[in-house]
Amino acid sequence: MNLVATPHHDGSELFIERGDWRVGGVARVRVRVPGLADFSHLAMRYTHDGEQGYSSLEREQAQTSAGATRGTSASSWWSCSLPLTNPVVSYRFVLAKANGETRWLNATGIHDHDTPDADDFVVRCDIAYPEWPTSSVVYQIFPDRFATTSLEVSTPPWARRREWNMMPQGPDWSSELFGGDLYGAAEHLDHVAQLGANVVYFTPMFTARSAHRYDAETFDEIDPLLGGDAGFAAMSKQAHAWNMRVLGDLTLNHCGVSHAWYQRAVGDVVAPEREYFYFESTPEGEKPATWLGVSSLIKLNFASQKLRQRMYAADDAIAKRWLDAETGLDGWRIDVANMAGRRGAHDVSHEVSSEFVAACQQKQPDAYVVGEHFPDPRADMVRGGWHGIMAYSAFTRPVWGWLRGETLPAGFPDNFFGTPFGIPKRDGVAMVAAMRAFTAGVPFDAVLRSWLILDSHDTPVLMCLPAAEIARKLVSVCR
């Protein structure tokens, strides 16, 4: 596959002039056609009010904004106007040769068969996406293991203290407490800045009963083990002094079994918090719904408008309270965002994501919200809501398949979040095809604001792959 010799379009400024960027407005779209491609006529197929329409493209001779001349022997540029009839408009191109042969160009590439709208290019003109994430490098911090000032804080009953330089011993690693804190993080942000990162993302910081803190005991205070609210403010203020943004981690999908809301819900069947959770009848009696059967993580039920108020809608809601441009957060990473607001036949996920983001931007107009999303994110992303996602399917898995080589190196992960046949060997063509497949039908603005991650706290560390194998792959790309 020679991408240079293939007609191309994407959502970047070179290919879309936004013009009157609103519902009812118009944009101008362009396609670059290499000189070797013998297409003599181009047309755009687009959607409007659920119907399809076509517009012919005209060959350009003008110069680009960068000063490069269009219509050279190396390539030609074609353009037409795209009516923004609806908030979401999908479109693709049909390219015709002189002999009557035609090809479709959509977000997955060139095809000689008819293609569905789901793989089209997509624009949204009704969402205010923050700009700063498009020029961000994010550094993830697991606060218990990043840096410590050896705070003198009592060890809670659930924890087992470990020396700072020890390795985790298990088997219950979530109860091992090494003593990292936010004051220590503040003291080492200069190291992060020197790496080129300008955003720090902290896994959960709320008081909980584990080192990972995904089982929040409250959303109203930063864990005293990390330095409490004062330590959080000191860290955030220092980060902003380094011109860094700070992202928090919120378990919008669930809370811990020790959370005050849940304790009130199980202690009193008429408590207001009772409706915050799913309670289901079983042969053993009524039980709460949990995240993937983990008994310590209780599923939140967003059928409750009261829960929505407390989590994000009210003026003093959790999502808003911790946002502050100087001593707070600049946005959120939402844990298991693909599951939030979904349980069986009940699905209000899109309502929750859209309302949550709107609430954050009400408090801080350039707030950024990224969702954790392991499977295909396209149906969620095209509807709006999260500004971007952690691109596990669109980036991480394809890259792992490309890097693994002919045989699985010792220590390399043998599965991808439970995939039964492990991580298949893929070449570069397959890697690119997968990336295109999982971003087709997604607004380009959302693609730009998604995280391209090689690994995370939920995956094995990629450094387990021998450095020589990585180097060999990178050299092959350069060639």
Long-range contacts (C-beta under 8 A, 24 or more apart in sequence): 1-429, 1-432, 3-432, 4-34, 5-34, 5-36, 5-37, 6-34, 6-37, 6-109, 6-110, 7-31, 7-32, 7-33, 7-34, 7-37, 7-39, 7-93, 7-95, 7-105, 7-110, 8-32, 9-93, 9-105, 9-121, 10-121, 10-444, 11-121, 11-123, 11-443, 11-444, 11-445, 11-447, 11-448, 12-444, 13-65, 14-64, 14-65, 14-66, 16-82, 16-123, 16-444, 20-84, 21-84, 21-125, 22-84, 22-125, 22-126, 23-84, 23-85, 23-86, 23-87, 23-125, 23-126, 24-84, 24-85, 25-84, 25-125, 26-81, 26-82, 26-83, 26-84, 27-81, 27-82, 27-84, 27-123, 27-125, 28-79, 28-80, 28-81, 28-82, 29-79, 29-80, 29-81, 29-82, 29-91, 30-60, 30-77, 30-78, 30-79, 31-57, 31-77, 31-78, 31-79, 31-93, 31-105, 32-75, 32-76, 32-77, 33-75, 33-76, 33-77, 33-78, 33-95, 34-74, 34-75, 35-72, 35-73, 35-74, 35-75, 35-76, 37-95, 38-97, 38-98, 39-95, 39-96, 39-97, 39-103, 40-96, 40-97, 40-98, 41-95, 41-96, 42-78, 42-93, 42-94, 42-95, 42-96, 43-93, 43-94, 43-96, 44-80, 44-82, 44-91, 44-92, 44-93, 44-94, 45-91, 45-92, 45-93, 45-94, 46-82, 46-83, 46-89, 46-90, 46-91, 47-86, 47-89, 47-90, 47-91, 47-117, 47-120, 48-83, 48-85, 48-86, 48-89, 49-85, 49-86, 53-83, 55-80, 55-81, 55-82, 56-80, 57-93, 82-123, 84-123, 84-125, 87-124, 87-125, 87-126, 87-384, 88-122, 88-123, 88-124, 88-382, 88-443, 89-122, 89-123, 89-125, 90-117, 90-120, 90-121, 90-122, 90-441, 91-120, 91-121, 91-122, 91-123, 92-119, 92-120, 92-121, 106-440, 107-436, 107-439, 107-440, 107-441, 107-442, 108-433, 108-436, 108-437, 108-440, 109-433, 109-436, 117-441, 118-378, 118-440, 118-441, 119-437, 119-440, 119-441, 120-440, 120-441, 121-444, 122-382, 122-441, 122-442, 122-443, 122-444, 123-443, 123-444, 124-384, 124-443, 124-445, 124-446, 126-384, 127-384, 127-443, 127-445, 128-361, 128-365, 129-387, 129-445, 129-446, 129-449, 130-331, 130-366, 130-367, 130-368, 130-387, 130-449, 131-366, 132-245, 132-366, 132-368, 133-199, 133-368, 133-370, 133-387, 133-388, 133-448, 133-449, 134-448, 134-449, 135-198, 136-198, 136-199, 136-245, 137-195, 137-196, 137-197, 137-198, 137-199, 138-197, 138-199, 138-200, 138-201, 138-247, 138-451, 139-192, 139-195, 139-197, 139-199, 139-200, 139-201, 140-200, 140-201, 140-202, 140-203, 140-456, 140-457, 141-185, 141-200, 141-201, 141-202, 141-203, 142-180, 142-203, 142-212, 142-457, 143-180, 143-181, 143-182, 143-185, 143-202, 143-203, 143-205, 143-226, 144-177, 144-178, 144-179, 144-180, 144-211, 144-225, 144-226, 145-178, 145-180, 146-180, 146-184, 146-185, 146-188, 147-180, 147-181, 147-184, 147-185, 147-187, 147-188, 148-178, 148-179, 148-180, 148-181, 148-184, 149-181, 149-183, 149-184, 149-187, 150-179, 151-179, 151-181, 151-183, 151-225, 151-227, 153-224, 153-225, 156-209, 156-225, 158-209, 158-210, 159-211, 173-211, 174-210, 174-211, 174-212, 175-210, 175-211, 176-211, 177-211, 177-225, 178-211, 179-225, 180-226, 181-225, 181-226, 181-227, 181-231, 182-222, 182-226, 182-227, 182-231, 182-232, 182-234, 182-235, 183-227, 183-231, 183-234, 183-235, 185-235, 186-231, 186-234, 186-235, 186-237, 186-238, 186-239, 189-235, 189-238, 189-239, 189-242, 189-244, 190-242, 192-242, 192-244, 193-242, 193-244, 197-244, 198-243, 198-244, 198-245, 199-244, 199-245, 199-246, 199-247, 199-330, 200-239, 200-244, 200-245, 200-246, 200-247, 201-246, 201-247, 201-249, 201-333, 202-246, 202-247, 202-248, 202-249, 203-249, 203-457, 204-248, 204-249, 204-250, 204-251, 204-335, 205-232, 205-248, 205-249, 208-256, 208-258, 209-256, 209-258, 209-296, 210-296, 212-457, 214-251, 214-256, 214-297, 214-335, 215-255, 215-256, 215-257, 215-258, 215-296, 215-297, 216-251, 216-255, 216-256, 216-259, 217-256, 217-258, 217-259, 217-260, 218-259, 218-260, 219-250, 219-255, 219-311, 219-318, 220-318, 220-321, 232-328, 233-327, 233-328, 236-324, 236-326, 236-327, 236-328, 236-329, 237-326, 237-327, 240-325, 240-326, 240-327, 245-330, 245-331, 245-368, 246-328, 246-329, 246-330, 247-329, 247-330, 247-331, 247-332, 247-333, 247-368, 247-370, 248-322, 248-329, 248-331, 248-332, 248-333, 249-332, 249-333, 249-335, 250-318, 250-319, 250-332, 250-333, 250-334, 250-335, 251-297, 251-335, 251-336, 252-300, 252-311, 252-334, 252-335, 252-337, 252-340, 252-352, 252-356, 253-291, 253-299, 253-300, 253-335, 253-336, 253-337, 253-339, 253-340, 254-290, 254-291, 254-297, 254-298, 254-299, 254-300, 254-336, 255-297, 255-298, 255-300, 256-296, 256-297, 256-298, 257-295, 257-296, 257-297, 257-298, 259-298, 262-288, 262-298, 272-306, 275-301, 275-303, 275-304, 275-306, 275-307, 276-300, 276-301, 276-304, 276-306, 276-307, 277-301, 278-343, 289-343, 291-336, 291-339, 299-343, 300-340, 301-343, 301-346, 302-340, 302-341, 302-348, 302-351, 302-352, 303-346, 303-348, 308-352, 308-355, 311-356, 312-355, 312-356, 312-359, 312-360, 313-355, 313-359, 317-359, 319-356, 319-359, 319-360, 319-363, 320-359, 320-360, 320-362, 320-363, 323-360, 323-363, 323-364, 323-367, 324-364, 325-364, 330-364, 330-366, 330-367, 330-368, 331-360, 331-364, 331-367, 331-368, 331-369, 331-370, 332-360, 332-367, 332-368, 332-369, 332-370, 333-369, 333-370, 333-371, 333-372, 333-390, 334-369, 334-370, 334-371, 334-372, 334-386, 335-372, 336-372, 337-371, 337-372, 337-373, 337-386, 337-389, 338-371, 338-372, 338-373, 338-374, 338-375, 338-377, 338-380, 349-380, 349-385, 350-380, 350-383, 350-384, 350-385, 352-385, 353-380, 353-384, 353-385, 353-386, 354-383, 354-384, 354-385, 356-385, 357-385, 357-386, 357-387, 368-449, 370-449, 370-450, 370-451, 374-417, 376-438, 377-438, 377-442, 378-438, 378-439, 378-440, 378-441, 378-442, 381-442, 381-443, 381-446, 382-441, 382-442, 382-443, 386-446, 387-446, 387-449, 388-446, 388-447, 388-448, 388-449, 388-450, 388-451, 389-446, 389-450, 389-451, 390-450, 390-451, 390-453, 390-456, 391-438, 391-450, 391-451, 391-452, 391-453, 392-416, 392-417, 392-453, 393-434, 393-438, 394-434, 394-435, 394-438, 394-439, 394-450, 395-435, 395-452, 395-453, 396-453, 396-454, 396-455, 396-459, 397-423, 397-434, 398-426, 398-430, 398-431, 398-432, 398-434, 398-435, 399-431, 399-454, 400-462, 401-425, 401-426, 401-430, 401-431, 401-434, 402-426, 402-427, 402-428, 402-430, 402-431, 402-473, 403-462, 403-465, 403-469, 403-470, 403-473, 404-465, 405-469, 409-464, 409-465, 409-466, 409-469, 410-466, 411-460, 411-464, 411-465, 412-460, 412-464, 412-465, 413-459, 413-460, 413-464, 417-458, 428-476, 428-477
